[in-house]
């Protein structure tokens, strides 16, 4: 069960890393990009903080 949880977490981390990179490379504001791409801004900032802490 622990391996499944680890795999899910790793998948989500990779997914959000790509979302954050797409947003940052777009040249748009975070709010504008999130609105256009149906991404919750609170989730965006949560994952941004989480990914930065892992780096």
GIMOJO-V851996 format. One record per backbone hydrogen bond with DSSP energy under -1.0 kcal/mol. NH is the residue of the N-H (numbers start at 1). CO is the residue of the C=O. Records with the same first field share a line. If there is no record, write none. Layout:
NH: CO / CO
//
This chain:
5: 1
6: 2
7: 3
8: 4
9: 5
10: 6
11: 7
12: 8
13: 9
14: 10
15: 11
16: 12
17: 13
18: 14
19: 15
20: 16
21: 17
22: 18
23: 19
24: 20
25: 21
33: 29
34: 30
35: 31
36: 32
37: 33
39: 34
44: 40
45: 41
46: 42
47: 43
48: 44
49: 45
50: 46
51: 47
52: 48
53: 49
55: 51
//
